[in-house]
Amino acid sequence: MKIKFLQAFNGDSILVSFKDIKGKNRNILIDGGTPRTYQRFLKAELDNLFERECIDLLIVTHIDDDHIGGIKELYQDTKFDRSFIKEVWFNSGNLLSDYFKEDRDKTREVNIIMDDQTDMSVDQGITLENSLIKEGKWKQTLIKVSEEPFLIYGSRITILSPSEIGLKKLHKKWETEIDKKVNMSNEHDDFLTPISELVERNFTQDRAVPNGSSIAILFENTEGKALLLGDSHPSVVIDSLKKLGYSDQNKLKVDVVKVSHHASKGNTKKELLSLIECEKYVISTDGSKHGLPDKEAIARIIEHNPNCKLYFNYDDYSNNLFLTEDFEKFKFEICSLSQMNYTIEL
């Protein structure tokens, strides 16, 4: 199994490649990063695959622009043959309306019209939902927590988030959340604070509604296990793992964890870490927006596993993240994904 963490600016775009039971290469794309991720990185990655393989499953974890933005660009690209994409998971606004037995509303669809057509209404324009329906790859099944895994070409995908409660919150606030502007600060106010102090800080969970609706998965096969947390809320993942029988005495052993929400301090909780046994943790962000990553979140990971390996898909800020005393007290290792073609092999 190979997991490539594309440079997606302040977002996520992850390509999971594995072999099926017959030895054929299969691929799952999780998110597309920001809108400019598509032209800068993702398109070339897909073009390279197109010659010999396909995207067997596309997962859009949630509606934040740093995850869905690149997917919108992909579906605006009229020159790209999307028959290459075989199946799509996406919890759309109207899918939520159907599930909660309320009327559909076209204004809840995700607009993918080009920049020079922004004066067009949803009725006139192209939407992601319409494109997915037209292409027939979207099963329009709501993806939510389940103890029963999805089976895909000999691999298992267990959905750990979102919960029905998280989806209902998004359903009620869809219109305000789909276009909501978030804090764009790039201030990192805890980089100069030592790990030993940061781990003493109290935890307050992220309350962002879209993040509470984020898809988080456990992907596993004979090659390895990966915990890919999207922007999920830790309380939801904790509840899911406990229902699956995991505890601090019976930990989930995985080969790699993609840290939730670009290592935001509100999305990595000590209780969640206590349920997991893992050496490799990946942080996906360029550090340019939202003040992420939070060193406080990474400090919790290091306290949990002082010998952990931290993988970053951008080098610029990671070199300034830790103090000399951090390295003296803990034996963690910083790894640059740029030296590994942004890929972790299991």
HUDA-V596115 format. One record per pair of residues at least 12 apart in sequence whose ideal C-beta (glycine too) atoms are under 10 Angstrom apart, sorted by sequence separation. I is the first residue (numbers start at 1). J is the second residue. If there is no record, write none. Layout:
i;j
I;J
I;J
This chain:
i;j
3;15
4;16
15;27
16;28
17;29
59;71
60;72
92;104
93;105
94;106
96;108
110;122
113;125
114;126
146;158
147;159
216;228
217;229
260;272
298;310
310;322
322;334
2;15
3;16
4;17
15;28
16;29
29;42
58;71
93;106
94;107
95;108
109;122
112;125
113;126
145;158
146;159
215;228
216;229
217;230
268;281
321;334
2;16
3;17
14;28
15;29
16;30
32;46
93;107
94;108
107;121
108;122
111;125
112;126
113;127
143;157
145;159
146;160
215;229
216;230
227;241
283;297
298;312
1;16
2;17
3;18
14;29
15;30
93;108
94;109
106;121
107;122
111;126
112;127
144;159
145;160
214;229
215;230
216;231
217;232
257;272
283;298
319;334
1;17
2;18
13;29
14;30
15;31
29;45
58;74
92;108
93;109
106;122
107;123
109;125
111;127
112;128
143;159
145;161
214;230
215;231
216;232
257;273
318;334
1;18
13;30
14;31
29;46
71;88
92;109
93;110
105;122
106;123
109;126
110;127
111;128
112;129
144;161
145;162
213;230
214;231
215;232
216;233
281;298
293;310
318;335
319;336
1;19
12;30
13;31
14;32
27;45
92;110
109;127
110;128
111;129
112;130
143;161
144;162
145;163
213;231
214;232
216;234
263;281
283;301
318;336
12;31
13;32
14;33
27;46
55;74
71;90
106;125
108;127
109;128
110;129
112;131
143;162
144;163
145;164
211;230
212;231
213;232
214;233
218;237
257;276
263;282
293;312
315;334
318;337
11;31
12;32
13;33
29;49
90;110
109;129
110;130
142;162
144;164
145;165
211;231
212;232
213;233
216;236
263;283
281;301
298;318
302;322
11;32
12;33
13;34
106;127
108;129
109;130
110;131
144;165
145;166
210;231
211;232
212;233
216;237
257;278
262;283
263;284
264;285
281;302
315;336
11;33
12;34
27;49
68;90
110;132
142;164
144;166
145;167
211;233
214;236
218;240
251;273
254;276
256;278
257;279
258;280
259;281
262;284
263;285
308;330
310;332
311;333
312;334
314;336
315;337
2;25
4;27
6;29
8;31
10;33
11;34
106;129
144;167
208;231
212;235
213;236
214;237
218;241
237;260
248;271
251;274
252;275
253;276
254;277
255;278
256;279
257;280
258;281
259;282
261;284
262;285
278;301
281;304
298;321
299;322
306;329
307;330
308;331
309;332
310;333
311;334
312;335
313;336
314;337
315;338
8;32
9;33
10;34
11;35
13;37
25;49
58;82
106;130
143;167
212;236
216;240
251;275
252;276
253;277
254;278
255;279
256;280
257;281
258;282
259;283
261;285
262;286
263;287
281;305
293;317
298;322
302;326
306;330
307;331
308;332
309;333
310;334
311;335
312;336
313;337
314;338
315;339
1;26
2;27
3;28
4;29
5;30
6;31
8;33
9;34
11;36
12;37
13;38
104;129
142;167
206;231
208;233
211;236
227;252
248;273
249;274
250;275
251;276
252;277
253;278
254;279
255;280
256;281
257;282
258;283
259;284
262;287
267;292
268;293
276;301
280;305
287;312
292;317
293;318
305;330
306;331
307;332
308;333
309;334
310;335
311;336
312;337
313;338
6;32
7;33
8;34
9;35
11;37
27;53
29;55
32;58
58;84
182;208
206;232
207;233
218;244
228;254
234;260
248;274
249;275
251;277
252;278
254;280
256;282
258;284
259;285
264;290
265;291
268;294
278;304
279;305
286;312
288;314
295;321
305;331
306;332
307;333
309;335
311;337
312;338
3;30
6;33
9;36
10;37
15;42
25;52
26;53
27;54
28;55
29;56
30;57
31;58
43;70
55;82
58;85
63;90
206;233
225;252
227;254
233;260
234;261
247;274
248;275
250;277
251;278
262;289
264;291
265;292
267;294
273;300
277;304
278;305
281;308
282;309
283;310
284;311
285;312
286;313
287;314
295;322
299;326
302;329
303;330
305;332
313;340
8;36
9;37
13;41
25;53
26;54
27;55
28;56
29;57
30;58
31;59
32;60
42;70
46;74
57;85
58;86
59;87
60;88
61;89
62;90
63;91
180;208
182;210
205;233
206;234
225;253
226;254
227;255
228;256
229;257
230;258
232;260
233;261
246;274
247;275
248;276
262;290
264;292
265;293
266;294
268;296
269;297
272;300
273;301
276;304
277;305
279;307
280;308
281;309
282;310
283;311
284;312
285;313
286;314
288;316
293;321
295;323
298;326
302;330
8;37
13;42
24;53
25;54
26;55
27;56
28;57
29;58
30;59
31;60
37;66
41;70
42;71
54;83
55;84
56;85
57;86
58;87
59;88
60;89
61;90
62;91
63;92
180;209
205;234
206;235
225;254
226;255
227;256
228;257
229;258
231;260
232;261
242;271
246;275
261;290
262;291
263;292
264;293
265;294
268;297
276;305
279;308
280;309
281;310
282;311
283;312
284;313
285;314
286;315
287;316
288;317
302;331
303;332
311;340
313;342
7;37
8;38
15;45
26;56
27;57
28;58
29;59
30;60
31;61
34;64
35;65
37;67
40;70
43;73
50;80
54;84
55;85
56;86
57;87
58;88
59;89
60;90
61;91
63;93
180;210
205;235
224;254
225;255
226;256
227;257
228;258
229;259
230;260
231;261
237;267
241;271
246;276
262;292
263;293
264;294
265;295
266;296
267;297
268;298
270;300
273;303
274;304
278;308
279;309
280;310
281;311
282;312
283;313
284;314
286;316
287;317
302;332
6;37
9;40
15;46
25;56
26;57
27;58
28;59
29;60
30;61
31;62
34;65
35;66
38;69
39;70
42;73
43;74
46;77
50;81
53;84
54;85
55;86
56;87
57;88
58;89
59;90
60;91
177;208
203;234
205;236
224;255
225;256
226;257
227;258
228;259
229;260
230;261
231;262
238;269
241;272
244;275
246;277
261;292
262;293
263;294
265;296
266;297
268;299
269;300
270;301
273;304
278;309
280;311
281;312
282;313
283;314
286;317
287;318
295;326
299;330
301;332
311;342
8;40
9;41
13;45
17;49
24;56
33;65
34;66
37;69
38;70
42;74
54;86
55;87
57;89
58;90
60;92
177;209
178;210
220;252
223;255
224;256
225;257
226;258
227;259
228;260
229;261
234;266
237;269
261;293
262;294
263;295
264;296
265;297
268;300
272;304
273;305
285;317
7;40
8;41
31;64
33;66
34;67
35;68
36;69
37;70
38;71
47;80
55;88
94;127
176;209
177;210
227;260
231;264
233;266
234;267
238;271
242;275
261;294
263;296
264;297
265;298
268;301
270;303
285;318
287;320
311;344
6;40
7;41
8;42
15;49
32;66
33;67
34;68
35;69
36;70
37;71
38;72
39;73
43;77
46;80
50;84
95;129
218;252
220;254
233;267
234;268
235;269
237;271
238;272
241;275
259;293
263;297
265;299
270;304
283;317
287;321
298;332
6;41
7;42
31;66
32;67
33;68
34;69
35;70
38;73
39;74
46;81
49;84
75;110
77;112
92;127
94;129
174;209
219;254
220;255
232;267
234;269
237;272
238;273
240;275
241;276
262;297
263;298
265;300
273;308
283;318
309;344
6;42
17;53
20;56
31;67
32;68
33;69
34;70
35;71
37;73
38;74
43;79
46;82
76;112
78;114
92;128
93;129
173;209
174;210
177;213
218;254
231;267
233;269
234;270
235;271
236;272
238;274
261;297
268;304
30;67
31;68
32;69
33;70
35;72
36;73
37;74
38;75
43;80
47;84
75;112
76;113
92;129
172;209
173;210
219;256
230;267
234;271
235;272
238;275
260;297
263;300
6;44
18;56
31;69
32;70
33;71
35;73
38;76
39;77
46;84
72;110
74;112
76;114
90;128
169;207
171;209
229;267
234;272
237;275
259;297
263;301
283;321
6;45
17;56
31;70
32;71
34;73
38;77
46;85
71;110
72;111
73;112
76;115
90;129
170;209
174;213
229;268
233;272
234;273
237;276
259;298
15;55
16;56
31;71
32;72
33;73
72;112
88;128
92;132
169;209
170;210
173;213
232;272
4;45
16;57
29;70
32;73
35;76
71;112
72;113
73;114
76;117
92;133
169;210
170;211
217;258
234;275
29;71
32;74
38;80
68;110
90;132
98;140
99;141
100;142
170;212
171;213
216;258
259;301
16;59
32;75
88;131
95;138
99;142
166;209
169;212
170;213
229;272
68;112
88;132
98;142
166;210
168;212
169;213
170;214
216;260
257;301
14;59
29;74
95;140
99;144
166;211
167;212
168;213
227;272
92;138
94;140
95;141
96;142
166;212
167;213
214;260
14;61
63;110
85;132
88;135
95;142
165;212
166;213
214;261
263;310
78;126
88;136
90;138
92;140
95;143
162;210
165;213
166;214
12;61
82;131
87;136
88;137
89;138
90;139
91;140
162;211
163;212
211;260
227;276
263;312
60;110
76;126
82;132
85;135
87;137
88;138
89;139
90;140
91;141
92;142
161;211
162;212
163;213
211;261
75;126
86;137
87;138
88;139
90;141
91;142
161;212
162;213
227;278
257;308
259;310
281;332
12;64
75;127
76;128
82;134
83;135
85;137
87;139
88;140
89;141
90;142
91;143
161;213
162;214
226;278
259;311
11;64
13;66
75;128
82;135
83;136
85;138
89;142
90;143
91;144
161;214
162;215
208;261
211;264
214;267
225;278
229;282
256;309
258;311
280;333
282;335
284;337
11;65
12;66
13;67
74;128
83;137
89;143
161;215
162;216
206;260
226;280
227;281
228;282
257;311
279;333
281;335
283;337
10;65
11;66
12;67
72;127
75;130
76;131
82;137
160;215
161;216
206;261
211;266
256;311
280;335
282;337
10;66
11;67
13;69
29;85
72;128
75;131
159;215
160;216
161;217
208;264
211;267
226;282
9;66
11;68
13;70
27;84
71;128
74;131
75;132
159;216
160;217
8;66
11;69
12;70
13;71
27;85
157;215
158;216
159;217
160;218
206;264
208;266
263;321
284;342
8;67
11;70
27;86
28;87
29;88
30;89
72;131
158;217
159;218
206;265
207;266
208;267
9;69
26;86
68;128
75;135
157;217
158;218
205;265
206;266
282;342
8;69
9;70
28;89
89;150
156;217
157;218
158;219
204;265
205;266
206;267
8;70
156;218
157;219
158;220
203;265
204;266
205;267
206;268
282;344
108;171
156;219
157;220
203;266
206;269
6;70
100;164
155;219
156;220
157;221
201;265
205;269
280;344
87;152
99;164
155;220
156;221
203;268
204;269
108;174
155;221
166;232
203;269
280;346
100;167
107;174
108;175
111;178
150;217
152;219
154;221
155;222
160;227
166;233
198;265
203;270
60;128
89;157
99;167
100;168
107;175
110;178
111;179
149;217
153;221
154;222
155;223
160;228
161;229
162;230
203;271
99;168
102;171
105;174
109;178
144;213
149;218
150;219
152;221
154;223
156;225
158;227
160;229
161;230
163;232
166;235
89;159
102;172
105;175
108;178
143;213
145;215
149;219
160;230
161;231
162;232
163;233
166;236
91;162
96;167
100;171
107;178
144;215
145;216
149;220
157;228
161;232
162;233
165;236
199;270
60;132
95;167
96;168
99;171
100;172
143;215
160;232
161;233
163;235
161;234
163;236
58;132
96;170
97;171
143;217
161;235
162;236
163;237
96;171
161;236
190;265
91;167
95;171
96;172
160;236
161;237
163;239
93;170
97;174
160;237
163;240
60;138
93;171
96;174
160;238
161;239
162;240
58;137
91;170
160;239
161;240
35;115
57;137
58;138
91;171
94;174
160;240
93;174
159;240
160;241
55;137
61;143
92;174
93;175
158;240
60;143
158;241
160;243
59;143
93;177
160;244
93;178
158;244
258;344
256;344
255;344
256;345
255;345
256;346
145;236
255;346
144;236
145;237
160;252
254;346
57;150
147;240
203;296
145;239
146;240
203;297
57;152
145;240
149;244
201;296
56;152
57;153
147;243
191;287
198;294
56;153
146;243
147;244
198;295
199;296
203;300
59;157
145;243
147;245
198;296
201;299
62;161
161;260
188;287
197;296
198;297
200;299
201;300
57;157
61;161
62;162
186;286
195;295
198;298
199;299
61;162
186;287
190;291
194;295
195;296
198;299
199;300
186;288
189;291
191;293
193;295
197;299
198;300
199;301
186;289
187;290
188;291
190;293
191;294
192;295
193;296
195;298
196;299
199;302
200;303
62;166
184;288
185;289
186;290
187;291
188;292
190;294
191;295
195;299
198;302
199;303
184;289
185;290
186;291
188;293
189;294
190;295
194;299
195;300
198;303
199;304
183;289
184;290
185;291
186;292
188;294
189;295
190;296
193;299
195;301
63;170
182;289
183;290
184;291
185;292
188;295
189;296
190;297
195;302
196;303
62;170
182;290
183;291
190;298
195;303
183;292
190;299
68;178
63;174
195;306
64;177
65;178
63;177
64;178
65;179
62;177
63;178
65;180
63;179
64;180
65;181
66;182
63;180
65;182
96;213
64;182
226;344
224;344
226;346
224;345
225;346
91;213
223;345
224;346
91;214
223;346
28;152
91;215
28;153
90;215
221;346
26;152
89;215
191;317
220;346
26;153
28;155
195;322
196;323
25;153
26;154
89;217
192;320
194;322
195;323
198;326
24;153
26;155
28;157
188;317
191;320
194;323
196;325
24;154
191;321
193;323
194;324
195;325
196;326
22;153
186;317
190;321
191;322
192;323
194;325
195;326
20;152
21;153
22;154
188;320
191;323
194;326
195;327
20;153
21;154
188;321
193;326
196;329
18;152
19;153
20;154
21;155
194;328
195;329
196;330
18;153
19;154
20;155
194;329
195;330
18;154
19;155
18;155
195;332
16;155
16;157
68;210
67;210
64;208
65;210
62;208
63;209
64;210
62;209
63;210
64;211
67;214
62;210
67;215
61;210
62;211
64;213
61;211
62;212
63;213
64;214
62;213
63;214
61;213
62;214
61;214
62;215
1;155
61;215
62;216
60;215
61;216
59;215
61;217
59;217
67;230
67;231
66;231
64;230
61;228
64;231
61;229
62;230
59;228
61;230
62;231
60;230
61;231
62;232
59;230
61;232
10;184
10;186
31;214
31;215
30;215
30;217
28;217
30;219
28;219
26;221
66;261
66;262
31;228
64;261
30;228
31;230
21;221
28;228
30;230
31;231
16;217
18;219
20;221
21;222
12;214
19;221
16;219
18;221
19;222
18;222
19;223
18;223
18;224
18;226
16;226
14;226
16;228
14;228
3;219
12;228
14;230
12;229
1;219
12;230
66;284
1;220
12;231
66;285
1;221
11;231
1;222
2;223
3;224
1;223
2;224
1;224
3;226
5;228
66;289
1;225
66;290
1;226
3;228
30;258
14;258
12;258
12;261
12;262
5;256
11;262
33;284
3;255
10;262
34;286
3;256
5;258
31;284
1;255
8;262
34;288
1;256
3;258
34;289
14;282
12;282
14;284
13;284
12;284
11;284
12;285
10;284
11;285
9;284
10;285
11;286
8;284
9;285
10;286
3;280
5;282
7;284
8;285
9;286
10;287
5;283
6;284
7;285
8;286
9;287
10;288
11;289
3;282
5;284
7;286
9;288
10;289
9;289
10;290
10;292
45;342
14;313
13;313
12;313
41;342
10;314
8;313
9;314
5;311
7;313
8;314
5;312
6;313
7;314
5;313
4;313
17;343
15;342
14;342
15;343
17;345
18;346
7;337
16;346
6;337
7;338
5;337
4;337
5;340
7;342
4;340
6;342
4;341
5;342
6;343
4;342
5;343
2;341
3;342
4;343
5;344
3;343
4;344
2;343
3;344
4;345
2;344
3;345
1;344
2;345
3;346
1;345
2;346
1;346
